[in-house]
């Protein structure tokens, strides 16, 4: 089966920037209070194993582990997973795609997708939310972070390297609608204005599998 071109672009782009991405963002949460607050709220309420989907070089995975969670990461980019394993050897990181997770039904207590749904074409999102729902156990928690808006931007340069990747900005209401259609019950949502390091508003969404 031929891989969709958007997945190839995502993998190739993140393979290219893996080390630079880690070096640039490894301490980013020190200046992101809303990010820290949402992760802490999630950690307080979730039970069981958590999977960080689209984990990149593992900065969110290790933060969740520091908050006391049993967590592992999955990322499409082998280079990102290599960096994560090197930097955080105590944690598990696997190569995989959120479009077809290699996880059993109901096998995790929490799913985090931190700025990892932003590269997916909009018509792929219903299937991805269904995957998130499938792998969660009843009562499991979902936490998303994304760029809040309504546009698509194509990047050709990022973290000092040439790339080719789309970035989709989505209204919080749209994300909530997708989650609801997949079967989730909303727990919380947040939208904040752009900080100095952002190019626009940012959105956060938390939900539960009934």
FIKOLZA-1660 file (N, C-alpha, C; in steps of 0.1 Angstrom, whole numbers, plus 5000, padded with zeros to 4 digits):
% residues 210
   i   px   py   pz ch aa at
   1 5008 4988 5000  A  X  N
   1 5000 5000 5000  A  X CA
   1 5009 5013 5000  A  X  C
   2 5006 5022 4991  A  X  N
   2 5014 5034 4990  A  X CA
   2 5011 5043 5001  A  X  C
   3 5021 5049 5008  A  X  N
   3 5019 5058 5019  A  X CA
   3 5014 5072 5013  A  X  C
   4 5004 5078 5020  A  X  N
   4 5000 5091 5016  A  X CA
   4 5012 5101 5016  A  X  C
   5 5012 5110 5006  A  X  N
   5 5023 5119 5004  A  X CA
   5 5025 5128 5017  A  X  C
   6 5014 5132 5024  A  X  N
   6 5015 5141 5035  A  X CA
   6 5023 5134 5046  A  X  C
   7 5021 5121 5048  A  X  N
   7 5029 5114 5058  A  X CA
   7 5044 5114 5055  A  X  C
   8 5047 5112 5042  A  X  N
   8 5061 5112 5038  A  X CA
   8 5067 5126 5040  A  X  C
   9 5059 5136 5037  A  X  N
   9 5065 5150 5039  A  X CA
   9 5067 5152 5054  A  X  C
  10 5058 5148 5063  A  X  N
  10 5059 5150 5077  A  X CA
  10 5072 5143 5082  A  X  C
  11 5073 5130 5078  A  X  N
  11 5085 5122 5083  A  X CA
  11 5098 5128 5078  A  X  C
  12 5099 5132 5065  A  X  N
  12 5111 5137 5060  A  X CA
  12 5115 5150 5066  A  X  C
  13 5105 5159 5068  A  X  N
  13 5107 5172 5074  A  X CA
  13 5112 5171 5088  A  X  C
  14 5106 5162 5096  A  X  N
  14 5110 5161 5110  A  X CA
  14 5123 5153 5112  A  X  C
  15 5125 5143 5102  A  X  N
  15 5139 5137 5102  A  X CA
  15 5150 5147 5100  A  X  C
  16 5147 5157 5092  A  X  N
  16 5157 5167 5088  A  X CA
  16 5160 5177 5100  A  X  C
  17 5150 5180 5108  A  X  N
  17 5151 5190 5118  A  X CA
  17 5153 5184 5132  A  X  C
  18 5154 5171 5134  A  X  N
  18 5152 5165 5147  A  X CA
  18 5162 5171 5157  A  X  C
  19 5175 5172 5154  A  X  N
  19 5184 5177 5164  A  X CA
  19 5182 5191 5167  A  X  C
  20 5180 5199 5157  A  X  N
  20 5177 5214 5158  A  X CA
  20 5165 5216 5166  A  X  C
  21 5154 5209 5163  A  X  N
  21 5141 5210 5170  A  X CA
  21 5144 5208 5185  A  X  C
  22 5151 5197 5189  A  X  N
  22 5153 5194 5203  A  X CA
  22 5161 5205 5209  A  X  C
  23 5172 5210 5203  A  X  N
  23 5180 5220 5209  A  X CA
  23 5172 5233 5211  A  X  C
  24 5163 5236 5202  A  X  N
  24 5155 5249 5203  A  X CA
  24 5144 5248 5213  A  X  C
  25 5138 5237 5215  A  X  N
  25 5125 5236 5223  A  X CA
  25 5127 5228 5236  A  X  C
  26 5138 5222 5239  A  X  N
  26 5139 5213 5250  A  X CA
  26 5135 5220 5263  A  X  C
  27 5137 5233 5265  A  X  N
  27 5134 5240 5277  A  X CA
  27 5122 5250 5275  A  X  C
  28 5115 5248 5264  A  X  N
  28 5105 5258 5261  A  X CA
  28 5094 5260 5272  A  X  C
  29 5091 5250 5279  A  X  N
  29 5080 5251 5289  A  X CA
  29 5083 5260 5301  A  X  C
  30 5096 5263 5302  A  X  N
  30 5099 5272 5313  A  X CA
  30 5092 5286 5311  A  X  C
  31 5089 5289 5299  A  X  N
  31 5082 5302 5296  A  X CA
  31 5068 5300 5291  A  X  C
  32 5062 5289 5294  A  X  N
  32 5048 5286 5289  A  X CA
  32 5039 5281 5300  A  X  C
  33 5034 5290 5308  A  X  N
  33 5026 5286 5320  A  X CA
  33 5013 5279 5316  A  X  C
  34 5007 5283 5305  A  X  N
  34 4994 5276 5302  A  X CA
  34 4997 5262 5298  A  X  C
  35 5007 5259 5290  A  X  N
  35 5011 5246 5287  A  X CA
  35 5013 5237 5299  A  X  C
  36 5021 5243 5309  A  X  N
  36 5024 5235 5321  A  X CA
  36 5011 5233 5329  A  X  C
  37 5002 5242 5329  A  X  N
  37 4990 5241 5336  A  X CA
  37 4981 5230 5330  A  X  C
  38 4980 5229 5317  A  X  N
  38 4971 5219 5311  A  X CA
  38 4977 5205 5313  A  X  C
  39 4991 5204 5312  A  X  N
  39 4997 5191 5314  A  X CA
  39 4995 5186 5328  A  X  C
  40 4996 5196 5338  A  X  N
  40 4995 5192 5352  A  X CA
  40 4980 5188 5355  A  X  C
  41 4970 5195 5349  A  X  N
  41 4957 5191 5351  A  X CA
  41 4954 5177 5345  A  X  C
  42 4959 5175 5334  A  X  N
  42 4958 5161 5328  A  X CA
  42 4964 5151 5336  A  X  C
  43 4976 5153 5341  A  X  N
  43 4983 5144 5349  A  X CA
  43 4976 5141 5362  A  X  C
  44 4969 5150 5368  A  X  N
  44 4962 5149 5380  A  X CA
  44 4950 5140 5379  A  X  C
  45 4944 5140 5367  A  X  N
  45 4931 5133 5365  A  X CA
  45 4933 5119 5358  A  X  C
  46 4944 5117 5351  A  X  N
  46 4945 5105 5343  A  X CA
  46 4949 5093 5351  A  X  C
  47 4945 5081 5347  A  X  N
  47 4949 5069 5354  A  X CA
  47 4954 5059 5344  A  X  C
  48 4964 5051 5347  A  X  N
  48 4970 5041 5339  A  X CA
  48 4981 5047 5330  A  X  C
  49 4985 5039 5320  A  X  N
  49 4995 5042 5311  A  X CA
  49 4991 5053 5301  A  X  C
  50 5000 5062 5298  A  X  N
  50 4997 5073 5289  A  X CA
  50 5006 5072 5277  A  X  C
  51 5001 5075 5265  A  X  N
  51 5009 5075 5253  A  X CA
  51 5009 5089 5247  A  X  C
  52 5021 5094 5245  A  X  N
  52 5023 5107 5239  A  X CA
  52 5025 5105 5224  A  X  C
  53 5015 5108 5216  A  X  N
  53 5015 5105 5202  A  X CA
  53 5020 5117 5194  A  X  C
  54 5030 5115 5186  A  X  N
  54 5037 5126 5179  A  X CA
  54 5046 5132 5189  A  X  C
  55 5054 5124 5196  A  X  N
  55 5062 5128 5207  A  X CA
  55 5074 5136 5203  A  X  C
  56 5078 5136 5191  A  X  N
  56 5090 5143 5187  A  X CA
  56 5102 5138 5195  A  X  C
  57 5111 5147 5199  A  X  N
  57 5123 5143 5207  A  X CA
  57 5120 5140 5222  A  X  C
  58 5107 5139 5226  A  X  N
  58 5104 5135 5239  A  X CA
  58 5102 5145 5250  A  X  C
  59 5102 5158 5246  A  X  N
  59 5101 5168 5257  A  X CA
  59 5088 5167 5265  A  X  C
  60 5077 5165 5259  A  X  N
  60 5064 5163 5266  A  X CA
  60 5064 5150 5273  A  X  C
  61 5069 5140 5267  A  X  N
  61 5069 5126 5273  A  X CA
  61 5076 5127 5287  A  X  C
  62 5088 5133 5287  A  X  N
  62 5096 5133 5299  A  X CA
  62 5089 5143 5309  A  X  C
  63 5083 5153 5305  A  X  N
  63 5076 5162 5314  A  X CA
  63 5064 5154 5321  A  X  C
  64 5057 5146 5313  A  X  N
  64 5046 5138 5319  A  X CA
  64 5052 5128 5329  A  X  C
  65 5063 5122 5325  A  X  N
  65 5070 5113 5334  A  X CA
  65 5074 5120 5347  A  X  C
  66 5079 5132 5346  A  X  N
  66 5083 5139 5358  A  X CA
  66 5071 5143 5367  A  X  C
  67 5059 5143 5361  A  X  N
  67 5046 5145 5368  A  X CA
  67 5041 5133 5374  A  X  C
  68 5048 5122 5373  A  X  N
  68 5044 5109 5379  A  X CA
  68 5037 5099 5371  A  X  C
  69 5036 5101 5358  A  X  N
  69 5029 5092 5349  A  X CA
  69 5037 5081 5343  A  X  C
  70 5031 5070 5341  A  X  N
  70 5037 5059 5333  A  X CA
  70 5034 5062 5319  A  X  C
  71 5044 5066 5311  A  X  N
  71 5042 5072 5298  A  X CA
  71 5052 5067 5288  A  X  C
  72 5048 5066 5276  A  X  N
  72 5057 5063 5265  A  X CA
  72 5053 5071 5253  A  X  C
  73 5063 5072 5243  A  X  N
  73 5060 5081 5232  A  X CA
  73 5060 5073 5219  A  X  C
  74 5053 5079 5209  A  X  N
  74 5052 5074 5195  A  X CA
  74 5054 5085 5186  A  X  C
  75 5063 5084 5176  A  X  N
  75 5064 5094 5166  A  X CA
  75 5067 5088 5152  A  X  C
  76 5062 5095 5142  A  X  N
  76 5063 5091 5128  A  X CA
  76 5078 5091 5123  A  X  C
  77 5086 5101 5129  A  X  N
  77 5099 5103 5124  A  X CA
  77 5110 5094 5132  A  X  C
  78 5116 5085 5125  A  X  N
  78 5127 5077 5131  A  X CA
  78 5138 5086 5137  A  X  C
  79 5141 5097 5131  A  X  N
  79 5152 5106 5136  A  X CA
  79 5148 5112 5150  A  X  C
  80 5135 5116 5150  A  X  N
  80 5130 5122 5163  A  X CA
  80 5130 5111 5174  A  X  C
  81 5126 5099 5171  A  X  N
  81 5126 5088 5181  A  X CA
  81 5141 5085 5185  A  X  C
  82 5150 5086 5176  A  X  N
  82 5164 5084 5179  A  X CA
  82 5169 5094 5189  A  X  C
  83 5165 5107 5187  A  X  N
  83 5169 5118 5196  A  X CA
  83 5163 5115 5210  A  X  C
  84 5150 5112 5210  A  X  N
  84 5143 5110 5222  A  X CA
  84 5149 5098 5230  A  X  C
  85 5153 5087 5224  A  X  N
  85 5159 5076 5231  A  X CA
  85 5173 5080 5236  A  X  C
  86 5180 5088 5229  A  X  N
  86 5193 5093 5233  A  X CA
  86 5192 5102 5245  A  X  C
  87 5182 5112 5245  A  X  N
  87 5181 5122 5255  A  X CA
  87 5174 5117 5268  A  X  C
  88 5165 5107 5266  A  X  N
  88 5157 5103 5277  A  X CA
  88 5157 5087 5278  A  X  C
  89 5168 5081 5280  A  X  N
  89 5169 5067 5279  A  X CA
  89 5161 5059 5289  A  X  C
  90 5156 5065 5299  A  X  N
  90 5148 5058 5309  A  X CA
  90 5134 5055 5303  A  X  C
  91 5130 5062 5293  A  X  N
  91 5116 5061 5287  A  X CA
  91 5116 5053 5274  A  X  C
  92 5104 5049 5271  A  X  N
  92 5102 5041 5259  A  X CA
  92 5097 5050 5248  A  X  C
  93 5103 5048 5236  A  X  N
  93 5098 5056 5224  A  X CA
  93 5098 5046 5212  A  X  C
  94 5087 5047 5205  A  X  N
  94 5085 5038 5193  A  X CA
  94 5082 5046 5181  A  X  C
  95 5085 5041 5169  A  X  N
  95 5082 5047 5156  A  X CA
  95 5068 5042 5153  A  X  C
  96 5059 5051 5149  A  X  N
  96 5046 5048 5145  A  X CA
  96 5038 5059 5140  A  X  C
  97 5026 5057 5135  A  X  N
  97 5017 5067 5129  A  X CA
  97 5004 5068 5136  A  X  C
  98 5000 5080 5140  A  X  N
  98 4987 5082 5146  A  X CA
  98 4975 5078 5137  A  X  C
  99 4977 5077 5124  A  X  N
  99 4967 5073 5115  A  X CA
  99 4963 5058 5116  A  X  C
 100 4973 5050 5122  A  X  N
 100 4971 5036 5124  A  X CA
 100 4979 5031 5135  A  X  C
 101 4975 5033 5147  A  X  N
 101 4983 5031 5159  A  X CA
 101 4984 5016 5162  A  X  C
 102 4996 5011 5164  A  X  N
 102 4999 4997 5167  A  X CA
 102 4997 4994 5182  A  X  C
 103 4985 4997 5186  A  X  N
 103 4981 4995 5200  A  X CA
 103 4968 4988 5201  A  X  C
 104 4966 4979 5211  A  X  N
 104 4953 4972 5212  A  X CA
 104 4942 4982 5216  A  X  C
 105 4930 4978 5213  A  X  N
 105 4918 4985 5218  A  X CA
 105 4918 4986 5233  A  X  C
 106 4915 4998 5238  A  X  N
 106 4914 5000 5252  A  X CA
 106 4926 4998 5260  A  X  C
 107 4938 5000 5255  A  X  N
 107 4950 4996 5261  A  X CA
 107 4957 5007 5269  A  X  C
 108 4953 5019 5268  A  X  N
 108 4959 5030 5275  A  X CA
 108 4949 5039 5283  A  X  C
 109 4954 5045 5293  A  X  N
 109 4945 5053 5301  A  X CA
 109 4945 5068 5297  A  X  C
 110 4955 5072 5289  A  X  N
 110 4955 5086 5285  A  X CA
 110 4963 5087 5271  A  X  C
 111 4958 5096 5263  A  X  N
 111 4964 5100 5250  A  X CA
 111 4967 5115 5250  A  X  C
 112 4979 5118 5247  A  X  N
 112 4983 5132 5246  A  X CA
 112 4988 5134 5231  A  X  C
 113 4983 5144 5225  A  X  N
 113 4988 5147 5211  A  X CA
 113 4991 5162 5211  A  X  C
 114 5003 5165 5214  A  X  N
 114 5008 5179 5217  A  X CA
 114 5013 5185 5204  A  X  C
 115 5005 5193 5197  A  X  N
 115 5009 5200 5185  A  X CA
 115 5012 5189 5174  A  X  C
 116 5007 5177 5175  A  X  N
 116 5010 5167 5165  A  X CA
 116 4998 5165 5155  A  X  C
 117 4986 5170 5157  A  X  N
 117 4976 5169 5147  A  X CA
 117 4976 5180 5137  A  X  C
 118 4985 5190 5139  A  X  N
 118 4985 5202 5131  A  X CA
 118 4990 5200 5117  A  X  C
 119 4996 5189 5114  A  X  N
 119 5001 5186 5101  A  X CA
 119 4992 5178 5092  A  X  C
 120 4981 5173 5098  A  X  N
 120 4972 5164 5091  A  X CA
 120 4962 5171 5083  A  X  C
 121 4959 5167 5070  A  X  N
 121 4948 5173 5062  A  X CA
 121 4935 5171 5070  A  X  C
 122 4926 5181 5069  A  X  N
 122 4914 5181 5077  A  X CA
 122 4906 5169 5075  A  X  C
 123 4906 5163 5063  A  X  N
 123 4897 5151 5061  A  X CA
 123 4903 5139 5067  A  X  C
 124 4915 5139 5072  A  X  N
 124 4921 5128 5079  A  X CA
 124 4918 5128 5094  A  X  C
 125 4914 5139 5099  A  X  N
 125 4912 5141 5114  A  X CA
 125 4901 5132 5120  A  X  C
 126 4890 5130 5113  A  X  N
 126 4880 5121 5119  A  X CA
 126 4885 5107 5122  A  X  C
 127 4893 5101 5113  A  X  N
 127 4899 5088 5115  A  X CA
 127 4909 5088 5126  A  X  C
 128 4917 5099 5127  A  X  N
 128 4926 5100 5138  A  X CA
 128 4920 5101 5152  A  X  C
 129 4909 5109 5153  A  X  N
 129 4902 5109 5165  A  X CA
 129 4895 5096 5169  A  X  C
 130 4891 5089 5159  A  X  N
 130 4886 5075 5161  A  X CA
 130 4896 5066 5166  A  X  C
 131 4909 5067 5161  A  X  N
 131 4920 5059 5166  A  X CA
 131 4923 5063 5181  A  X  C
 132 4923 5076 5184  A  X  N
 132 4925 5080 5198  A  X CA
 132 4915 5073 5207  A  X  C
 133 4902 5074 5203  A  X  N
 133 4891 5068 5211  A  X CA
 133 4893 5053 5212  A  X  C
 134 4897 5046 5201  A  X  N
 134 4898 5032 5201  A  X CA
 134 4908 5027 5212  A  X  C
 135 4920 5033 5212  A  X  N
 135 4931 5028 5221  A  X CA
 135 4929 5032 5235  A  X  C
 136 4920 5041 5238  A  X  N
 136 4917 5045 5252  A  X CA
 136 4908 5035 5259  A  X  C
 137 4910 5032 5272  A  X  N
 137 4901 5025 5280  A  X CA
 137 4889 5033 5284  A  X  C
 138 4878 5028 5287  A  X  N
 138 4867 5036 5292  A  X CA
 138 4871 5044 5304  A  X  C
 139 4868 5057 5304  A  X  N
 139 4872 5067 5314  A  X CA
 139 4885 5073 5310  A  X  C
 140 4892 5069 5300  A  X  N
 140 4905 5074 5296  A  X CA
 140 4904 5089 5292  A  X  C
 141 4915 5095 5293  A  X  N
 141 4916 5110 5290  A  X CA
 141 4924 5113 5278  A  X  C
 142 4919 5123 5271  A  X  N
 142 4926 5128 5259  A  X CA
 142 4930 5143 5261  A  X  C
 143 4942 5146 5257  A  X  N
 143 4947 5160 5258  A  X CA
 143 4953 5164 5245  A  X  C
 144 4949 5175 5239  A  X  N
 144 4954 5180 5226  A  X CA
 144 4959 5194 5228  A  X  C
 145 4969 5198 5221  A  X  N
 145 4974 5212 5219  A  X CA
 145 4975 5214 5204  A  X  C
 146 4971 5226 5200  A  X  N
 146 4971 5228 5185  A  X CA
 146 4971 5244 5183  A  X  C
 147 4972 5247 5171  A  X  N
 147 4972 5261 5167  A  X CA
 147 4958 5266 5164  A  X  C
 148 4953 5276 5171  A  X  N
 148 4939 5280 5170  A  X CA
 148 4937 5290 5159  A  X  C
 149 4929 5287 5149  A  X  N
 149 4926 5296 5138  A  X CA
 149 4919 5288 5127  A  X  C
 150 4920 5293 5115  A  X  N
 150 4913 5286 5104  A  X CA
 150 4921 5289 5091  A  X  C
 151 4932 5282 5089  A  X  N
 151 4940 5284 5077  A  X CA
 151 4950 5273 5076  A  X  C
 152 4956 5272 5064  A  X  N
 152 4967 5263 5061  A  X CA
 152 4979 5271 5057  A  X  C
 153 4991 5268 5063  A  X  N
 153 5003 5274 5059  A  X CA
 153 5013 5263 5055  A  X  C
 154 5020 5266 5044  A  X  N
 154 5030 5256 5039  A  X CA
 154 5044 5262 5043  A  X  C
 155 5052 5254 5051  A  X  N
 155 5065 5258 5055  A  X CA
 155 5076 5252 5046  A  X  C
 156 5085 5260 5042  A  X  N
 156 5096 5255 5034  A  X CA
 156 5110 5257 5041  A  X  C
 157 5109 5263 5053  A  X  N
 157 5121 5265 5061  A  X CA
 157 5117 5264 5076  A  X  C
 158 5124 5257 5084  A  X  N
 158 5121 5256 5098  A  X CA
 158 5134 5251 5106  A  X  C
 159 5136 5257 5117  A  X  N
 159 5148 5253 5126  A  X CA
 159 5161 5253 5118  A  X  C
 160 5162 5262 5109  A  X  N
 160 5175 5263 5101  A  X CA
 160 5177 5253 5090  A  X  C
 161 5166 5246 5086  A  X  N
 161 5167 5236 5075  A  X CA
 161 5156 5238 5065  A  X  C
 162 5158 5233 5053  A  X  N
 162 5148 5233 5043  A  X CA
 162 5138 5221 5046  A  X  C
 163 5125 5224 5046  A  X  N
 163 5115 5214 5048  A  X CA
 163 5103 5216 5038  A  X  C
 164 5094 5207 5038  A  X  N
 164 5082 5209 5030  A  X CA
 164 5070 5202 5038  A  X  C
 165 5062 5211 5045  A  X  N
 165 5052 5206 5054  A  X CA
 165 5041 5216 5056  A  X  C
 166 5029 5211 5056  A  X  N
 166 5017 5219 5059  A  X CA
 166 5015 5220 5074  A  X  C
 167 5010 5232 5078  A  X  N
 167 5006 5234 5092  A  X CA
 167 4991 5240 5091  A  X  C
 168 4982 5233 5098  A  X  N
 168 4968 5236 5098  A  X CA
 168 4965 5243 5111  A  X  C
 169 4958 5254 5111  A  X  N
 169 4953 5261 5122  A  X CA
 169 4938 5258 5123  A  X  C
 170 4933 5254 5135  A  X  N
 170 4919 5249 5136  A  X CA
 170 4912 5256 5148  A  X  C
 171 4900 5261 5146  A  X  N
 171 4892 5266 5157  A  X CA
 171 4890 5256 5168  A  X  C
 172 4890 5261 5180  A  X  N
 172 4887 5252 5191  A  X CA
 172 4874 5245 5190  A  X  C
 173 4864 5252 5185  A  X  N
 173 4851 5245 5183  A  X CA
 173 4852 5234 5173  A  X  C
 174 4860 5235 5163  A  X  N
 174 4861 5224 5153  A  X CA
 174 4868 5212 5160  A  X  C
 175 4878 5214 5168  A  X  N
 175 4884 5203 5175  A  X CA
 175 4874 5196 5184  A  X  C
 176 4866 5204 5191  A  X  N
 176 4856 5199 5200  A  X CA
 176 4846 5191 5192  A  X  C
 177 4842 5196 5181  A  X  N
 177 4832 5188 5172  A  X CA
 177 4837 5175 5168  A  X  C
 178 4850 5174 5164  A  X  N
 178 4856 5162 5159  A  X CA
 178 4857 5152 5171  A  X  C
 179 4860 5157 5183  A  X  N
 179 4861 5148 5194  A  X CA
 179 4847 5143 5198  A  X  C
 180 4837 5151 5197  A  X  N
 180 4824 5147 5200  A  X CA
 180 4819 5136 5191  A  X  C
 181 4822 5138 5178  A  X  N
 181 4817 5128 5168  A  X CA
 181 4824 5115 5170  A  X  C
 182 4836 5115 5175  A  X  N
 182 4844 5103 5178  A  X CA
 182 4839 5096 5190  A  X  C
 183 4831 5103 5198  A  X  N
 183 4825 5096 5210  A  X CA
 183 4830 5102 5223  A  X  C
 184 4839 5112 5223  A  X  N
 184 4844 5118 5235  A  X CA
 184 4835 5128 5242  A  X  C
 185 4836 5129 5255  A  X  N
 185 4829 5139 5263  A  X CA
 185 4839 5150 5267  A  X  C
 186 4835 5162 5263  A  X  N
 186 4845 5173 5266  A  X CA
 186 4846 5175 5281  A  X  C
 187 4859 5178 5285  A  X  N
 187 4862 5181 5299  A  X CA
 187 4866 5196 5300  A  X  C
 188 4874 5201 5291  A  X  N
 188 4879 5215 5292  A  X CA
 188 4885 5219 5279  A  X  C
 189 4884 5232 5277  A  X  N
 189 4891 5238 5265  A  X CA
 189 4897 5252 5269  A  X  C
 190 4907 5256 5262  A  X  N
 190 4914 5268 5265  A  X CA
 190 4919 5274 5252  A  X  C
 191 4918 5287 5250  A  X  N
 191 4924 5294 5239  A  X CA
 191 4932 5306 5245  A  X  C
 192 4944 5307 5241  A  X  N
 192 4952 5318 5246  A  X CA
 192 4957 5327 5234  A  X  C
 193 4959 5339 5237  A  X  N
 193 4965 5348 5226  A  X CA
 193 4979 5344 5224  A  X  C
 194 4984 5349 5212  A  X  N
 194 4998 5346 5209  A  X CA
 194 5008 5353 5218  A  X  C
 195 5018 5345 5223  A  X  N
 195 5029 5351 5230  A  X CA
 195 5039 5356 5220  A  X  C
 196 5050 5361 5225  A  X  N
 196 5061 5366 5217  A  X CA
 196 5067 5356 5207  A  X  C
 197 5067 5343 5212  A  X  N
 197 5073 5332 5204  A  X CA
 197 5063 5326 5195  A  X  C
 198 5050 5330 5195  A  X  N
 198 5040 5324 5186  A  X CA
 198 5037 5332 5174  A  X  C
 199 5031 5325 5164  A  X  N
 199 5026 5332 5152  A  X CA
 199 5011 5333 5152  A  X  C
 200 5004 5331 5163  A  X  N
 200 4990 5332 5164  A  X CA
 200 4985 5325 5177  A  X  C
 201 4972 5326 5179  A  X  N
 201 4966 5320 5191  A  X CA
 201 4968 5305 5192  A  X  C
 202 4968 5300 5204  A  X  N
 202 4970 5285 5206  A  X CA
 202 4958 5279 5213  A  X  C
 203 4955 5267 5210  A  X  N
 203 4943 5260 5216  A  X CA
 203 4947 5248 5223  A  X  C
 204 4939 5244 5234  A  X  N
 204 4941 5232 5242  A  X CA
 204 4927 5226 5244  A  X  C
 205 4926 5213 5244  A  X  N
 205 4914 5206 5245  A  X CA
 205 4916 5193 5253  A  X  C
 206 4907 5191 5263  A  X  N
 206 4907 5179 5271  A  X CA
 206 4894 5172 5270  A  X  C
 207 4894 5159 5269  A  X  N
 207 4882 5152 5268  A  X CA
 207 4883 5138 5275  A  X  C
 208 4872 5131 5276  A  X  N
 208 4872 5118 5283  A  X CA
 208 4864 5108 5275  A  X  C
 209 4869 5096 5274  A  X  N
 209 4861 5085 5268  A  X CA
 209 4851 5080 5278  A  X  C
 210 4838 5080 5275  A  X  N
 210 4828 5076 5285  A  X CA
 210 4830 5061 5289  A  X  C
% end
